[in-house]
């Protein structure tokens, strides 16, 4: 798996506060391989892995608005062992101030 990268969004950041970290992984990767790679990359122990296959959407591009399909991808949500964190998802204790 060479495409593993964190998925940073509002939803993934709220899940990270609950202990679930979200990554974009190769569409053909298995849960065991995902757990092994995340563990090696971030030096953590992965307890659970949930995956979701996402189908690429159609979009129009170019002067003639030719329809093209974006690539299919897979989202993996991992839970780490108690007390472990991944620093890239850490936003601290920020509260909404208006």
Protein Blocks (a to p, Z undefined) as FASTA:
>chain_A
ZZbccdddfklmmmmmnopacddddfkbcfklmmmmmmmmnopadfbdcdddddddddde
djkopacdddddddddddddehiacfklpgbjadddZZ
